[in-house]
Structure formats: C-alpha cells, structure tokens
Amino acid sequence: MNFLLEIGVEELPAFEVEPAAKFLARELEKFLKEKEIPFGEIKYFATPRRLTVFIENLAEKEPTKTQLIWGPPKKVAFDSEGKPTKALEGFLKKNQARLEDIEIRQKGKGEYVALLKEVGGKPTAELLKEIVPTLLDKIPFSKKMRWDNSNKLFLRPVRWILALVDDKVLNLSWGSLKADNLTYGHRFINNGGSFRGKPLRVKNSSEYFNLLEEHRVILDHRRRKELIEQALEKYEKEFNASAALKEELTEENTFLVEYVHPILGSFDEKYLQLPPLVIITVAAHHQRFFCFQKPDGEVINRFLAISNNKPKDDSVVREGYEKVLKARLEDALFFYNEDLKTPLEERVPKLKGILQHPRLGTLYDKTQRLVEISTRLAKDLYPEKVEKAQRAAYLSKADLLTEMVKELDELQGYMGYIYAKAQGEDPEVAKALWEQYQPKGASDQIPQTEIGTILSLADKLHDLVGYFGVGEKPTSTADPYGLRRAALGIIRILDKKRLDLDLQKLLEFTYDQFKELKQDKATTLAQLEEFFKQRLVNYLSDKYHPQVVQAVIQTRKGFDIVSILKTVEELNKLLQTEELKNAREAYRRVKKIIAKVKENYSVDPSLFQQEEEKKLYQQLVELEKQLENLPIEEQIRALSQFKETIDQFFDNVMVMAKEENIKRNRIALLQRVKKLFERVADLEKLPL
C-alpha cells in the first residue's frame, strides 16, 4: 500500500520549508525501521504552502514476534501455599495474560516467572495515525505560534491535513484539524474561489501528483529549482554574463513559489553608476531578483524575476517589477551621492554614539582597540605596513554611519571600500575595509591583501575576547554575535596563509586593550582555548580521519593552530606506515605502565642504577632538542627508532622498584618520554 501525507499551511519562510519536510520524512522512516515494517521508497516534497511525504509499497501490518518477558522471582510470585501474590497478579494484568500463560524459568541463580508473548501485528495505518500528530508537534522550527483555540504550535497556521492510505482517508486528527482527502490548487490560478485556492478531492494517493500539476502546483521543489536554473542559464548565455548570488537566490526563490514563471526585466542605464554590488544587493534584498554580471564584474541593466503565477500578459507584471526596482535604485543612488559628500574620516568620532554592547562600550571604543590590535599584528607579520594597518583600523567602522549601510546592512565593509577608494585612500587600506568581514562562512574567500588579513584577524580577535570576557559565550542553540564564525575565520586564515602567530599572546594582548571585563583573563583564555579546539575538530574532521584529528588536538593547546594543522595533515599521510606503527607501540607501552600515576615527578640522573636507564635518558634529552625543528615525518622516524631503546629499558629495568626514590625516578623518566611523544600526538588514538 502507499501512504500520502500533506500538511497545508499559510506561506512558510523560504529557509524553513525544506528542513520541515525532510524532518517529517526522516522521522517516519526511522519509525518504520524501528517497528521493522517493510516499505519501498520514502519521498518528500516541499512548497511554501505544503509539506508532503509519500511512502511507497508499505506493508499493511507490523511483523509479529515472540517476546520473552520476565516477571517477579518465583518466591515473590507465589505465597507459601502456591497461590499467586499481588505481585504476580499485577504482572499478569499489565501484560494482559492468564495464569496458565506463564512458566517458571531459570535466570542466573534463581527461578523467575516468564511469559512468552506475541507482540506486534498492529495495522500500519493505526501506527501512522498515532505517530503523525506527534511528529507535527516536534518539527524543529525556529519559532512557533498559536493560531486557534487548540493550543497547537506551528510556524504558520495549519489549514488542512490530507492523509491517504491508497484511496482511504487515514482517520487522524491534530488539534482542531481532522485529516481528509481534500487539497487545494494554486492560490491564484484556476478560479481559486477562496484564499486557499481551488478545493481538490484526491481519490487515491497515486493521482495526487498529477492533480496538483493540473492546477499549477509544481510540488517537487527539485523540479522548481531546475526550471529556475534553466532560465538563468538561458539568459547567462544570451548576455555573456553570470547571474549574481546565483546559488542562494535560486534556493530562496525555489521555496518562495509553487509555480515557476521567469520574467525578464530591465532598468535605466543611469543606475549603472552605482557600484555593482549595490545594484545586486538592492535587487536581491528587496525583490529576490537576479542581476547579471559581465566577466569584468560590471552589471548589465537586466534582471530576472521568478513569478509565482503565469499572467495573461507578462508585460503588465514586468512593468510592475521594473517600477518597484526603479524606486529602490533611485533611493540607493540618492544615498550613494549623499554619502560621498562626507569623508569616512569625519564619521569616525560619531561612532561614540553607537553602542556595541553595554559592557563593551561604543563602536568608537572598539575602533581604538582595533588600532592597537592591528598595530601589534602588523609588527608581527608585515612591519613595513604598520601605518596602513592603523589607518584601515581607524576607518574600519565608519561606513556603518552611511545611509547606504543603514538601509542595507549586508553592504557594510563593501561601502567602506567604495567610499574610501573614491575619497583617495590608499588602495590596500580601502580594500581592507571590505576584507575585514571575510571569511563570512565556510565557503567564503579569505582576505587577499596583507592589510585586509590584519584587520580581519584583529576584528575577530577583538570580538572573541570581548564577548567571552563579558560572559556572552555561544550556546548549543544560539550564537548571536557570530563567534563560531569568527573563530573558524581565524583558523581558515592561519591555515591558508600559514601565518606564524603566537595566538595565545595575541589574545592576552587583546584582553589587555579592554578597560574592564567581567571575567578574568585566565578564565577567558581557558574558555577560548577549548572553543578553538572544538572549532578545529569541526574544521579538520571534514578533511581528515576524525581519530587523527582527536589524537593531535588531545595533547595540544587550542591556540597552536598552524602546528595542529600541519601535524594532522602529515600524520594522515603516514597512517599504515611501519614507522608510525612502531612509534605508536612504543608510546602505548610507556603510557600503559604509568597510567595510574597521578603525581608528576622530576628526573634525577644521579639515581640511575642500570645502563638501560642511562641510555634511555641520554637519548631522550637528545631527542627533546632535535624534534623541535624536524618535520613530522622525521619526528615519527626518530620516535620509531627510539622504540628499541624503550624496549630494552622495559626488558631489563623494574620500573616499580622496592626503593621509593628509585621507583619515582623511573616513573619520572617515563613521564618525560610520554611528553616527548605527545609533542606529536596521543599516538594511541590513531586508527592503525
């Protein structure tokens, strides 16, 4: 049999649509597998007005199986006269069994009441009737609302539920709604007759898809996306230009419409004097229109809109789209020309009136701190560019006071770059104002210029220390200040540019730039170290074996980013080599013998009694000096060769000697050997 479920809703926000439908499909699949009910394929479909799950070839019943249920011990189940006690009667009642159904079985050293009971066999439809309402309660929306007196919560009002097992309505209810075989066509097509659209009776689950198609609902979001992409490709080829923000706008438009009708529009060429990203952002931000860019980055005066309806006359809709976009571009052109009249430098003092955070002061305070942090970074990385770094830091937040950024905050940084360039600032300083926010995500590029790199690192270090210092750490469900993104951005910059920075000292320096933070420096840095470790695990586990990542990070400070990155990369290449296996075995042997020792001891060479002790110590001291500057591959080779000396030590020396001072000295020696290996990693955790 086939099962069809459709949840009809008021328009959902685009980014919530697919995750909700996917959740329903995934949880239904998990439920069926737990019940061991055979089924064919599970498909989900999503539009802004409906969440649909379709399950093919579903077994009519869950399988039956015999289950052994243990009851109370025999001596508790029966009294001295052999009559059932209340304990046994309760057991029988709970399991709907009779006295003659039970038997006495041996369990461990005693005898217990046992019941062989057939379980399962419940009709699949009954099970679906029970589970679907529960799943509707559990869809993980970002927000939920009440819309009727049933007190049910959902992201938007739910207007209907269609639930069919083949051609029969599944008799389920949720809140004040009861399932039916009724769905609705496109809201604005085919004489809808109500705000829901034209009512459509679905005779059976198989005809549902064709019925919606006939009434202009393209149910499959994959197909809607494909139609949008085809339209974009057509015009990209025609204009020899690429669609800007193609991926994110395609995804958003896919879940804004139930029907796809592309309409090409144009705007006056006078607006091309605006910076390209301004035009693109205005069109995308307000209307979700696609703009087209030539290979040199310049925008052409064409845009593509995705209509949710096929009008009688495209020109009428096109004219409406063009009129709306013109108004937005006219505003943008006014803001642009007005903003250019005031140099960025003159805006900086006005940042004193904008609060970053009640405990962190104003954006002017942040600017002053950024100047100091950028100066320190420039001295460490590019000493000849200290003045440029200071200038970029000073101007970094000025564009937040421009009219353009007030209107479109996603243009912060970019407008700073545009205005700084127009006002004669050094080109690298101007570019840094844009690059300070990079990378914005895992796929965004990192800063390309040296000054941009400095300012990006400074901005992220500032916010990490500041927000952690006032107790505003991210939680498992919220990160309002983007601190995970900031830490990941630092990791990516250090990784791609292989910058040799002492991150701990930089964070300490950054902490000192704040007048007063709620939390002391040591606690703040300890929290940040753990935070960076977690981000490193996430960042590296996608590229390398997770056990290699854990093995390295386990023994390192979270601030040793470049060293950790190099070590993970190299160790991953050495897996399965004989040298790494030998080094791991030597480390494992040392670690095991001192695993229960909690105290740390110091080595006293004068207490050595045997040649094997002296030899181990001598080679240890040499390796401690040598390994500092060796590549990981050579370190592993040296540690592999060290195994022979370690083996000789264990074969001839009693570590747990009777004399306490000798025993402690030998433990101390092994503790140092263990630390030597852990400069590389906790080798025992490697997947060999």
MARTOR-763765 format. One line per 8 residues: for each residue x, y, z of C-alpha. Coordinates in Angstrom, 2 decimals, decimal comma, always signed. Example, Ala and Ser with C-alpha at 12.3 -4.5 7.8 and 13.67 -1.06 7.14 Angstrom:
# MARTOR-763765
+12,30:-4,50:+7,80 | +13,67:-1,06:+7,14
END
This chain:
# MARTOR-763765
+0,00:+0,00:+0,00 | +1,00:+3,66:-0,39 | +0,80:+6,40:+2,22 | +0,39:+10,09:+1,38 | +0,61:+12,92:+3,90 | +0,20:+16,60:+3,06 | +0,26:+19,39:+5,64 | -1,33:+22,54:+4,20
-0,09:+25,80:+5,73 | -0,01:+29,53:+5,31 | +3,19:+30,55:+3,46 | +6,28:+29,43:+5,35 | +9,55:+31,42:+5,29 | +11,70:+30,06:+2,46 | +14,56:+28,82:+4,64 | +12,19:+26,77:+6,86
+10,36:+24,87:+4,11 | +12,65:+22,03:+3,04 | +14,05:+21,24:+6,53 | +10,48:+20,75:+7,83 | +9,50:+18,34:+5,04 | +12,81:+16,50:+5,34 | +12,27:+16,14:+9,10 | +8,87:+14,50:+8,59
+10,27:+12,06:+6,02 | +13,31:+11,20:+8,11 | +11,33:+10,63:+11,31 | +8,72:+8,50:+9,54 | +11,49:+6,40:+8,03 | +13,13:+5,99:+11,43 | +9,78:+4,99:+12,98 | +9,06:+2,35:+10,32
+12,52:+0,87:+10,70 | +12,15:+0,69:+14,48 | +8,85:-1,15:+14,01 | +10,53:-3,35:+11,36 | +7,75:-2,54:+8,89 | +8,87:-3,14:+5,28 | +8,49:-0,22:+2,86 | +9,77:+0,92:-0,51
+10,90:+4,48:-1,18 | +10,16:+7,49:+1,01 | +9,96:+10,80:-0,85 | +9,35:+14,28:+0,47 | +8,22:+17,40:-1,37 | +8,08:+20,98:-0,17 | +6,42:+24,22:-1,25 | +5,80:+27,33:+0,85
+2,18:+26,13:+1,30 | +2,51:+22,37:+1,75 | +4,78:+19,75:+3,29 | +4,31:+16,36:+1,66 | +5,63:+12,86:+2,38 | +4,88:+9,87:+0,11 | +5,76:+6,28:+1,13 | +5,51:+3,53:-1,46
+4,94:-0,22:-1,01 | +4,28:-0,03:+2,69 | +3,45:-3,29:+4,48 | -0,08:-3,39:+5,87 | +0,97:-4,66:+9,30 | +4,00:-4,61:+11,51 | +5,55:-8,09:+11,86 | +4,63:-10,24:+14,84
+7,32:-11,72:+17,03 | +7,55:-13,68:+20,24 | +8,95:-11,76:+23,14 | +10,21:-13,19:+26,43 | +9,02:-11,04:+29,31 | +10,49:-11,64:+32,77 | +8,27:-11,30:+35,79 | +8,96:-11,38:+39,55
+11,06:-14,13:+41,20 | +9,13:-17,35:+41,89 | +9,32:-16,89:+45,66 | +7,78:-13,41:+45,29 | +5,16:-14,50:+42,73 | +3,67:-17,27:+44,88 | +2,89:-17,46:+48,59 | +3,65:-20,41:+50,88
+0,52:-22,19:+49,65 | +1,48:-21,76:+46,00 | -1,17:-19,13:+45,32 | -0,46:-16,04:+43,16 | +0,58:-12,96:+45,10 | -0,39:-9,40:+44,26 | +2,98:-9,02:+42,54 | +2,14:-11,79:+40,10
-1,42:-10,56:+39,63 | -0,08:-7,11:+38,75 | +2,35:-8,65:+36,26 | -0,46:-10,64:+34,59 | -2,74:-7,61:+34,40 | -0,02:-5,41:+32,95 | +0,71:-7,94:+30,21 | -2,92:-8,99:+29,64
-2,03:-12,61:+30,39 | -3,58:-15,50:+32,29 | -2,01:-17,66:+34,98 | -1,74:-20,60:+32,61 | +0,27:-18,46:+30,13 | +3,28:-18,15:+32,41 | +6,10:-20,56:+33,10 | +8,97:-20,73:+35,58
+12,46:-20,33:+34,11 | +15,98:-20,28:+35,45 | +17,60:-16,87:+35,36 | +21,04:-16,57:+36,85 | +20,97:-18,35:+40,18 | +17,23:-18,08:+40,74 | +13,86:-19,03:+39,30 | +11,62:-16,37:+37,80
+8,17:-16,06:+36,27 | +8,46:-15,80:+32,48 | +5,91:-15,05:+29,79 | +6,23:-15,77:+26,09 | +4,08:-13,17:+24,43 | +3,33:-12,41:+20,82 | +3,83:-8,72:+20,14 | +3,37:-6,59:+17,04
+0,96:-7,30:+14,25 | -0,70:-3,92:+14,59 | -2,04:-2,41:+11,35 | +0,43:+0,09:+9,87 | -2,38:+2,60:+9,39 | -3,07:+2,58:+13,14 | +0,59:+3,18:+13,89 | +0,75:+6,06:+11,40
-2,35:+7,55:+12,95 | -0,53:+7,66:+16,29 | +2,89:+8,86:+15,13 | +1,98:+11,65:+12,65 | +0,45:+14,06:+15,23 | +3,48:+13,52:+17,46 | +5,85:+14,41:+14,63 | +3,90:+17,56:+13,78
+4,48:+18,71:+17,35 | +8,22:+18,07:+17,02 | +9,16:+19,81:+13,75 | +12,13:+21,99:+14,82 | +11,03:+25,41:+13,58 | +12,98:+28,48:+14,69 | +9,76:+29,97:+16,10 | +6,24:+28,72:+16,66
+2,82:+30,33:+17,04 | -0,73:+29,56:+18,23 | -3,48:+30,43:+15,75 | -6,64:+28,75:+17,10 | -8,05:+27,52:+20,40 | -6,47:+24,05:+20,13 | -3,20:+25,41:+21,58 | -1,19:+23,58:+18,94
+2,06:+25,26:+17,89 | +3,43:+25,61:+14,37 | +5,48:+28,15:+12,45 | +2,43:+29,33:+10,49 | -1,29:+28,44:+10,74 | -2,04:+24,91:+9,51 | -5,16:+24,96:+7,30 | -5,63:+21,34:+6,26
-4,24:+17,82:+6,59 | -4,52:+15,31:+3,78 | -3,73:+11,73:+4,80 | -4,44:+8,79:+2,50 | -3,63:+5,10:+2,65 | -4,20:+4,20:-1,00 | -7,76:+5,50:-1,53 | -8,85:+5,60:+2,14
-8,61:+8,59:+4,45 | -6,45:+7,92:+7,49 | -8,58:+8,87:+10,46 | -6,07:+11,03:+12,29 | -6,52:+14,38:+13,98 | -4,20:+17,08:+15,22 | -5,55:+19,91:+17,31 | -8,82:+21,06:+15,77
-7,95:+19,57:+12,35 | -9,09:+16,20:+11,06 | -7,43:+14,51:+8,09 | -9,37:+14,39:+4,82 | -8,75:+13,66:+1,13 | -9,01:+17,37:+0,33 | -6,16:+19,51:-1,01 | -6,07:+22,85:-2,81
-4,70:+24,08:-6,10 | -2,55:+27,15:-6,64 | -3,92:+30,07:-4,68 | -4,02:+32,50:-7,63 | -4,84:+30,16:-10,52 | -7,92:+28,41:-11,91 | -10,57:+30,43:-10,07 | -9,47:+29,52:-6,58
-12,71:+30,70:-5,04 | -11,11:+31,08:-1,59 | -7,87:+32,23:-0,07 | -6,74:+28,60:-0,02 | -7,21:+28,04:-3,74 | -9,50:+25,65:-5,61 | -10,60:+22,62:-3,48 | -9,49:+19,31:-4,98
-10,71:+15,88:-3,91 | -7,93:+13,28:-4,13 | -9,41:+9,87:-4,96 | -6,21:+8,00:-4,24 | -2,61:+8,73:-3,37 | -1,38:+7,94:-6,91 | -3,44:+10,65:-8,63 | -2,42:+13,37:-6,15
+0,69:+14,46:-8,04 | -1,00:+14,82:-11,45 | -3,95:+16,61:-9,88 | -1,73:+19,29:-8,36 | +0,22:+19,63:-11,60 | -3,03:+20,26:-13,50 | -3,80:+23,06:-11,07 | -0,42:+24,75:-11,45
+1,33:+23,45:-8,35 | +4,82:+22,14:-9,09 | +5,07:+20,03:-5,96 | +8,63:+18,78:-6,43 | +10,99:+21,50:-5,22 | +13,82:+19,86:-7,16 | +11,96:+20,47:-10,39 | +11,14:+24,08:-9,48
+14,82:+24,66:-8,82 | +15,75:+23,07:-12,13 | +13,31:+25,34:-14,02 | +14,83:+28,43:-12,38 | +18,35:+27,24:-13,22 | +17,35:+26,61:-16,84 | +16,00:+30,16:-17,15 | +19,19:+31,59:-15,66
+21,41:+29,54:-17,97 | +19,43:+30,76:-20,98 | +19,98:+34,43:-20,16 | +23,56:+33,94:-18,96 | +24,35:+32,57:-22,39 | +22,41:+35,31:-24,16 | +24,07:+38,14:-22,20 | +27,51:+36,51:-21,86
+27,17:+37,24:-18,16 | +26,74:+35,27:-14,94 | +23,85:+35,53:-12,50 | +24,96:+37,18:-9,26 | +24,19:+35,45:-5,95 | +23,01:+32,56:-8,11 | +23,10:+29,72:-5,60 | +21,49:+31,43:-2,63
+18,84:+33,29:-4,66 | +17,92:+30,14:-6,61 | +17,45:+28,27:-3,34 | +15,35:+31,06:-1,85 | +13,16:+31,53:-4,95 | +12,57:+27,77:-5,11 | +10,81:+27,91:-1,76 | +9,01:+31,20:-2,34
+6,86:+29,87:-5,18 | +4,65:+26,91:-6,07 | +4,85:+27,65:-9,76 | +7,81:+28,94:-11,80 | +7,34:+31,62:-14,43 | +10,52:+33,61:-15,22 | +10,08:+37,23:-16,30 | +12,97:+39,27:-17,70
+13,02:+42,96:-16,87 | +15,33:+45,95:-17,31 | +16,22:+49,19:-15,57 | +17,56:+52,59:-16,67 | +21,27:+52,65:-17,51 | +21,76:+55,69:-15,29 | +21,70:+53,38:-12,28 | +24,81:+51,59:-13,57
+26,84:+54,41:-11,98 | +26,07:+52,67:-8,69 | +28,71:+50,16:-7,51 | +27,85:+46,69:-8,90 | +27,25:+45,05:-5,53 | +24,82:+47,82:-4,57 | +22,63:+47,09:-7,61 | +22,84:+43,33:-7,00
+22,00:+43,70:-3,30 | +19,12:+46,11:-3,85 | +17,53:+43,71:-6,37 | +18,12:+40,62:-4,24 | +17,38:+42,10:-0,81 | +14,05:+43,70:-1,63 | +12,67:+41,64:-4,52 | +14,76:+38,43:-4,82
+15,60:+39,42:-8,40 | +18,66:+38,06:-10,19 | +21,13:+40,53:-11,72 | +23,74:+39,66:-14,36 | +27,45:+40,48:-14,25 | +29,89:+40,60:-17,13 | +33,29:+38,86:-16,74 | +34,82:+42,20:-15,62
+32,29:+42,39:-12,75 | +30,15:+45,15:-14,23 | +26,38:+44,73:-14,02 | +24,14:+44,95:-17,11 | +20,77:+46,67:-16,91 | +18,73:+43,44:-16,97 | +17,23:+41,36:-14,17 | +15,29:+38,12:-13,91
+12,28:+37,74:-11,61 | +10,58:+34,44:-10,72 | +6,82:+34,87:-10,70 | +4,57:+32,53:-8,73 | +1,93:+32,84:-11,43 | +1,60:+32,83:-15,19 | -0,16:+36,10:-16,01 | -2,30:+36,77:-19,05
+0,16:+39,45:-20,09 | +3,80:+39,29:-19,00 | +4,30:+42,96:-19,85 | +1,94:+44,07:-17,08 | +3,83:+42,11:-14,42 | +7,18:+43,12:-15,91 | +6,19:+46,77:-15,70 | +5,28:+46,32:-12,03
+8,60:+44,66:-11,24 | +10,53:+47,39:-13,07 | +8,63:+50,12:-11,27 | +9,40:+48,64:-7,84 | +13,08:+48,13:-8,64 | +13,40:+51,63:-10,07 | +12,16:+53,12:-6,80 | +14,69:+51,11:-4,82
+17,56:+52,01:-7,15 | +16,57:+55,68:-7,05 | +16,84:+55,61:-3,25 | +20,20:+53,85:-3,47 | +21,53:+56,44:-5,94 | +20,46:+59,26:-3,62 | +22,11:+57,59:-0,60 | +25,29:+56,97:-2,61
+25,68:+60,57:-3,74 | +24,88:+61,94:-0,28 | +27,32:+59,56:+1,44 | +30,17:+60,63:-0,84 | +29,89:+64,20:+0,44 | +31,23:+63,25:+3,89 | +34,72:+61,69:+4,17 | +34,86:+58,48:+6,19
+37,42:+60,07:+8,49 | +34,87:+62,68:+9,60 | +32,38:+59,96:+10,53 | +34,69:+58,15:+12,97 | +34,14:+60,43:+16,02 | +30,38:+59,97:+15,62 | +30,84:+56,28:+16,41 | +30,88:+57,40:+20,05
+27,10:+57,48:+19,78 | +26,70:+53,83:+18,76 | +26,84:+51,16:+21,44 | +28,46:+47,86:+20,51 | +27,42:+46,19:+23,77 | +26,53:+47,63:+27,21 | +29,65:+46,05:+28,75 | +31,99:+46,64:+25,79
+31,35:+50,31:+25,12 | +30,79:+52,09:+21,82 | +31,98:+51,37:+18,32 | +34,43:+54,22:+18,79 | +35,91:+52,33:+21,74 | +36,12:+49,25:+19,51 | +37,85:+51,31:+16,81 | +40,52:+52,46:+19,27
+41,13:+48,87:+20,35 | +41,28:+47,69:+16,74 | +44,01:+50,24:+16,03 | +46,12:+48,78:+18,86 | +45,47:+45,15:+17,91 | +46,16:+45,85:+14,22 | +49,40:+47,62:+15,13 | +50,55:+44,58:+17,08
+49,61:+42,21:+14,26 | +51,32:+44,37:+11,64 | +54,56:+44,44:+13,66 | +54,45:+40,64:+13,89 | +53,51:+39,97:+10,26 | +54,26:+42,91:+7,97 | +56,36:+45,50:+9,87 | +56,62:+47,80:+6,86
+52,82:+48,24:+6,81 | +52,12:+49,38:+10,36 | +50,81:+52,81:+9,33 | +48,48:+51,38:+6,69 | +47,13:+48,87:+9,22 | +46,47:+51,65:+11,71 | +44,68:+53,75:+9,08 | +42,48:+50,82:+8,00
+41,59:+50,01:+11,59 | +40,70:+53,65:+12,28 | +38,33:+53,81:+9,30 | +37,00:+50,25:+9,65 | +33,59:+51,01:+11,17 | +32,94:+54,45:+9,68 | +30,70:+53,15:+6,89 | +28,20:+51,93:+9,49
+27,09:+55,57:+9,71 | +26,42:+55,92:+5,98 | +22,87:+55,99:+4,67 | +23,54:+53,11:+2,31 | +24,61:+50,74:+5,09 | +21,77:+51,87:+7,31 | +19,40:+50,81:+4,53 | +21,28:+47,61:+3,52
+23,45:+46,40:+6,39 | +24,81:+43,49:+4,30 | +26,83:+46,12:+2,42 | +28,93:+47,04:+5,47 | +32,59:+46,85:+4,62 | +31,92:+46,97:+0,88 | +30,63:+50,54:+1,08 | +33,61:+51,44:+3,24
+35,81:+50,16:+0,41 | +33,86:+52,05:-2,27 | +33,82:+55,34:-0,36 | +37,45:+55,08:+0,78 | +38,59:+54,44:-2,79 | +36,52:+57,37:-4,09 | +37,92:+59,63:-1,35 | +41,55:+58,92:-2,24
+42,56:+56,46:+0,47 | +45,41:+54,02:-0,22 | +44,01:+51,17:-2,39 | +45,12:+48,46:+0,06 | +43,64:+50,36:+3,00 | +40,36:+50,74:+1,09 | +40,27:+47,05:+0,15 | +40,92:+46,08:+3,78
+37,68:+47,79:+4,84 | +35,81:+45,24:+2,71 | +38,00:+42,28:+3,60 | +37,71:+42,80:+7,37 | +34,50:+40,72:+7,43 | +35,94:+37,86:+5,38 | +35,51:+34,97:+5,52 | +31,80:+35,24:+6,29
+31,28:+31,48:+6,08 | +32,94:+28,17:+5,34 | +32,81:+28,75:+1,58 | +33,63:+32,47:+1,55 | +37,08:+33,58:+0,43 | +39,68:+34,78:+2,92 | +41,25:+38,28:+2,72 | +43,67:+38,61:-0,18
+45,60:+41,72:+0,90 | +48,03:+41,91:+3,80 | +46,20:+44,83:+5,43 | +42,88:+43,05:+4,94 | +44,34:+39,99:+6,66 | +45,48:+42,08:+9,62 | +42,14:+43,87:+10,01 | +40,12:+40,67:+9,62
+42,15:+38,93:+12,33 | +42,00:+41,99:+14,60 | +38,22:+42,29:+14,31 | +37,68:+38,61:+15,09 | +40,16:+38,54:+17,98 | +38,51:+41,63:+19,45 | +35,00:+40,17:+19,40 | +36,02:+36,75:+20,68
+37,85:+38,17:+23,67 | +35,27:+40,87:+24,31 | +32,15:+38,74:+24,24 | +33,71:+35,83:+26,10 | +35,06:+38,32:+28,63 | +31,57:+39,64:+29,43 | +30,02:+36,17:+29,60 | +28,36:+36,19:+26,17
+29,55:+32,75:+25,05 | +27,65:+30,92:+22,30 | +25,23:+28,26:+23,49 | +24,30:+24,98:+21,81 | +21,32:+26,70:+20,16 | +22,38:+30,33:+19,74 | +25,39:+32,34:+18,60 | +24,01:+35,87:+18,18
+27,43:+37,51:+17,81 | +28,79:+35,04:+15,26 | +31,66:+33,90:+17,47 | +31,86:+30,41:+15,95 | +32,19:+32,03:+12,56 | +34,88:+34,38:+13,92 | +36,98:+31,53:+15,36 | +36,59:+29,48:+12,19
+37,60:+32,54:+10,17 | +40,83:+32,88:+12,17 | +41,56:+29,17:+11,68 | +40,99:+29,39:+7,92 | +43,18:+32,48:+7,55 | +46,03:+30,94:+9,55 | +45,65:+27,67:+7,64 | +45,57:+29,08:+4,11
+48,26:+31,70:+4,72 | +50,32:+29,56:+7,15 | +50,87:+32,60:+9,37 | +53,31:+32,02:+12,21 | +51,46:+33,78:+15,02 | +51,52:+33,23:+18,77 | +47,75:+33,24:+19,13 | +47,79:+32,94:+22,91
+49,93:+36,08:+23,30 | +47,74:+37,91:+20,81 | +44,62:+37,01:+22,78 | +46,30:+38,10:+26,02 | +47,28:+41,40:+24,35 | +43,72:+41,83:+23,07 | +42,32:+41,23:+26,56 | +44,59:+43,98:+27,91
+43,08:+46,52:+25,48 | +39,74:+46,40:+27,29 | +39,39:+48,66:+30,31 | +37,44:+46,15:+32,35 | +35,89:+42,81:+31,51 | +33,54:+40,89:+33,74 | +35,67:+37,73:+33,59 | +39,37:+37,46:+34,50
+41,99:+36,87:+31,82 | +42,91:+33,31:+32,78 | +39,30:+32,07:+32,70 | +38,57:+33,87:+29,43 | +41,64:+32,38:+27,74 | +40,88:+28,89:+29,07 | +37,37:+29,10:+27,61 | +38,69:+30,42:+24,31
+41,26:+27,63:+24,11 | +38,55:+24,99:+24,45 | +36,40:+26,92:+21,98 | +39,17:+26,91:+19,38 | +39,75:+23,19:+19,95 | +36,10:+22,47:+19,18 | +36,23:+24,59:+16,01 | +39,45:+22,84:+14,93
+37,82:+19,43:+15,37 | +34,90:+20,53:+13,17 | +37,17:+22,15:+10,59 | +39,60:+19,24:+10,27 | +37,26:+16,27:+10,65 | +35,72:+17,03:+7,26 | +39,12:+16,68:+5,60 | +41,00:+14,09:+7,64
+40,32:+10,98:+9,69 | +38,50:+12,10:+12,87 | +40,71:+9,87:+15,06 | +43,82:+11,57:+13,70 | +42,29:+14,95:+14,50 | +41,42:+13,89:+18,06 | +44,84:+12,30:+18,59 | +46,62:+15,56:+17,75
+44,27:+18,02:+19,44 | +44,15:+15,93:+22,63 | +47,76:+16,79:+23,51 | +47,97:+20,35:+22,17 | +46,88:+23,79:+23,21 | +43,91:+25,02:+21,22 | +45,94:+28,05:+20,18 | +48,67:+26,03:+18,37
+46,59:+26,22:+15,21 | +49,22:+26,11:+12,46 | +51,17:+23,38:+14,25 | +48,00:+21,31:+14,73 | +47,03:+21,79:+11,08 | +50,45:+20,69:+9,83 | +50,60:+17,71:+12,18 | +47,15:+16,40:+11,26
+47,91:+16,77:+7,56 | +51,25:+14,93:+7,82 | +50,06:+12,19:+10,20 | +47,16:+11,46:+7,90 | +49,69:+10,66:+5,15 | +51,73:+8,39:+7,44 | +48,88:+6,11:+8,51 | +49,71:+2,42:+7,95
+53,47:+3,12:+7,73 | +55,78:+0,88:+9,75 | +57,49:+3,86:+11,40 | +54,20:+5,21:+12,78 | +53,17:+1,76:+13,99 | +56,48:+1,37:+15,85 | +56,22:+4,83:+17,40 | +52,62:+4,13:+18,45
+53,56:+0,82:+20,06 | +56,42:+2,42:+22,00 | +54,16:+5,23:+23,21 | +51,38:+2,81:+24,14 | +53,79:+0,75:+26,25 | +55,10:+3,79:+28,12 | +51,62:+5,23:+28,68 | +50,23:+1,95:+29,99
+52,84:+1,44:+32,73 | +52,33:+4,90:+34,25 | +48,59:+5,27:+33,52 | +47,53:+5,15:+37,18 | +50,21:+7,55:+38,44 | +48,60:+10,91:+39,24 | +51,64:+12,75:+40,62 | +54,29:+14,33:+38,41
+57,91:+13,67:+39,35 | +61,26:+15,12:+38,26 | +64,14:+13,06:+36,90 | +67,35:+12,87:+38,93 | +70,09:+11,30:+36,73 | +72,22:+10,56:+39,83 | +69,67:+7,91:+40,88 | +70,06:+5,79:+37,73
+71,31:+2,30:+38,59 | +71,30:+0,48:+35,26 | +72,80:+1,19:+31,84 | +69,36:+0,95:+30,18 | +68,13:+3,85:+32,33 | +71,12:+5,99:+31,44 | +70,81:+5,17:+27,74 | +67,08:+5,97:+27,70
+67,67:+9,29:+29,46 | +70,57:+10,26:+27,21 | +68,59:+9,56:+24,02 | +65,54:+11,32:+25,48 | +67,49:+14,53:+26,11 | +68,93:+14,44:+22,59 | +65,51:+13,90:+21,02 | +63,94:+16,68:+23,09
+66,36:+19,08:+21,38 | +66,24:+17,52:+17,92 | +62,47:+17,18:+17,46 | +61,88:+20,93:+17,83 | +62,76:+21,71:+14,22 | +62,11:+18,42:+12,42 | +59,19:+17,84:+10,03 | +56,52:+15,46:+11,35
+57,67:+12,60:+9,11 | +61,21:+12,81:+10,53 | +59,89:+13,14:+14,08 | +57,94:+9,90:+13,63 | +61,01:+8,21:+12,17 | +63,09:+9,29:+15,18 | +60,42:+8,14:+17,64 | +60,15:+4,84:+15,76
+63,90:+4,28:+16,22 | +63,53:+5,25:+19,89 | +61,35:+2,15:+20,33 | +64,37:-0,14:+20,52 | +65,82:+1,78:+23,48 | +62,41:+1,83:+25,19 | +62,02:-1,93:+24,70 | +65,47:-2,57:+26,17
+64,55:-0,46:+29,17 | +61,37:-2,43:+29,85 | +63,10:-5,76:+29,27 | +65,81:-5,07:+31,83 | +64,56:-2,46:+34,30 | +61,94:-2,94:+37,02 | +60,02:+0,34:+36,97 | +58,11:-0,28:+40,19
+61,23:-0,85:+42,27 | +61,04:-1,53:+46,01 | +63,00:+1,62:+46,84 | +60,54:+4,52:+46,66 | +63,04:+7,08:+45,36 | +64,22:+4,75:+42,57 | +60,64:+3,94:+41,56 | +59,66:+7,61:+41,42
+62,75:+8,46:+39,38 | +61,94:+5,77:+36,82 | +58,32:+6,93:+36,65 | +59,58:+10,49:+36,13 | +61,77:+9,29:+33,28 | +58,81:+7,60:+31,58 | +56,63:+10,67:+32,14 | +59,16:+12,71:+30,15
+59,28:+10,08:+27,43 | +55,48:+10,21:+27,23 | +55,53:+14,00:+26,90 | +58,08:+13,72:+24,12 | +55,72:+11,54:+22,07 | +52,79:+13,82:+22,86 | +54,54:+16,73:+21,21 | +53,27:+15,00:+18,08
+50,01:+13,43:+19,28 | +48,35:+10,89:+21,52 | +49,54:+8,16:+19,17 | +47,43:+5,51:+20,89 | +44,29:+7,14:+19,44 | +45,47:+6,81:+15,83 | +43,47:+4,41:+13,61 | +46,20:+1,84:+12,93
END
